[in-house]
Amino acid sequence: MDATAYVVYQDKANEDGLLFVNEACWKNRAGFESVLGFLGRFSAEYSRIILPVPTNIDLRHFVSNPYHLAARPRTDYMIRVMNTEKVLEL
């Protein structure tokens, strides 16, 4: 089975029930949805999850209650090439 996503997170529960995602990577929409699903399983333990995403991803389309979201634009998001051969063919 080929992995489509991964998440590196830090438990900051002693700081107001915060789960901070240090790094997240996904290959496609299904991978991104799996990241959100995985993080959603922590809702019983954490009151807030901080997940940095590129500004062109509108999280309101992925959650059932968009009023629970707080967006803060960032410009330091890094994109990684997952398949170098395919990129070089472009």
C-alpha positions as CSV (number, residue, x, y, z in Angstrom):
1,M,0.0,0.0,0.0
2,D,1.3,3.4,-1.0
3,A,1.2,6.2,1.6
4,T,-0.7,9.3,0.5
5,A,0.0,11.5,3.5
6,Y,1.8,12.0,6.7
7,V,1.6,14.3,9.8
8,V,4.1,15.4,12.4
9,Y,2.5,17.0,15.4
10,Q,3.4,18.3,18.8
11,D,1.3,17.8,21.9
12,K,0.7,21.1,23.6
13,A,-2.2,19.9,25.7
14,N,-0.8,21.6,28.8
15,E,-1.2,24.9,26.9
16,D,-5.0,25.1,26.6
17,G,-5.6,21.8,25.0
18,L,-3.6,22.6,21.8
19,L,-2.4,20.1,19.2
20,F,0.1,21.8,16.8
21,V,0.9,20.3,13.4
22,N,4.5,20.9,12.7
23,E,4.5,19.3,9.3
24,A,1.8,17.8,7.0
25,C,2.3,16.4,3.5
26,W,-0.2,14.8,1.1
27,K,-0.1,13.6,-2.5
28,N,-3.7,14.3,-3.5
29,R,-7.2,15.3,-2.2
30,A,-7.7,11.9,-0.6
31,G,-4.4,12.2,1.3
32,F,-5.5,15.7,2.5
33,E,-8.8,14.4,3.6
34,S,-7.1,11.5,5.4
35,V,-5.0,14.1,7.3
36,L,-8.1,16.0,8.4
37,G,-9.8,12.7,9.4
38,F,-6.8,11.6,11.4
39,L,-6.6,15.0,13.2
40,G,-10.4,14.9,13.8
41,R,-10.0,11.9,15.9
42,F,-8.2,14.0,18.5
43,S,-11.3,16.2,19.2
44,A,-12.0,14.5,22.5
45,E,-8.5,15.3,23.8
46,Y,-7.8,18.7,22.3
47,S,-9.9,21.9,22.1
48,R,-7.8,23.4,19.3
49,I,-5.7,22.0,16.4
50,I,-3.4,24.3,14.5
51,L,-2.8,23.0,10.9
52,P,-0.9,25.3,8.6
53,V,-2.1,24.9,5.0
54,P,-1.5,26.9,1.8
55,T,-3.8,29.9,1.4
56,N,-5.5,28.4,-1.7
57,I,-7.0,25.6,0.4
58,D,-10.4,26.7,1.8
59,L,-10.9,24.5,4.8
60,R,-14.6,25.5,5.0
61,H,-15.2,23.0,2.2
62,F,-13.9,20.1,4.3
63,V,-15.5,20.5,7.7
64,S,-19.1,20.2,8.8
65,N,-19.1,23.4,10.9
66,P,-17.0,26.1,9.3
67,Y,-17.7,28.5,12.2
68,H,-15.2,26.6,14.3
69,L,-12.4,27.6,11.9
70,A,-10.0,30.5,12.3
71,A,-7.8,31.4,9.3
72,R,-4.6,33.3,9.5
73,P,-2.8,33.8,6.2
74,R,0.8,32.6,5.9
75,T,3.4,33.1,3.2
76,D,6.1,30.7,4.5
77,Y,4.5,27.5,3.3
78,M,6.9,25.2,1.5
79,I,6.0,22.9,-1.4
80,R,8.0,19.6,-1.8
81,V,8.4,17.7,-5.0
82,M,7.3,14.1,-4.5
83,N,8.1,12.8,-7.9
84,T,11.2,14.5,-9.4
85,E,11.2,12.6,-12.7
86,K,7.6,13.7,-13.4
87,V,8.3,17.3,-12.6
88,L,11.4,17.4,-14.8
89,E,9.3,16.1,-17.7
90,L,7.1,19.2,-17.6
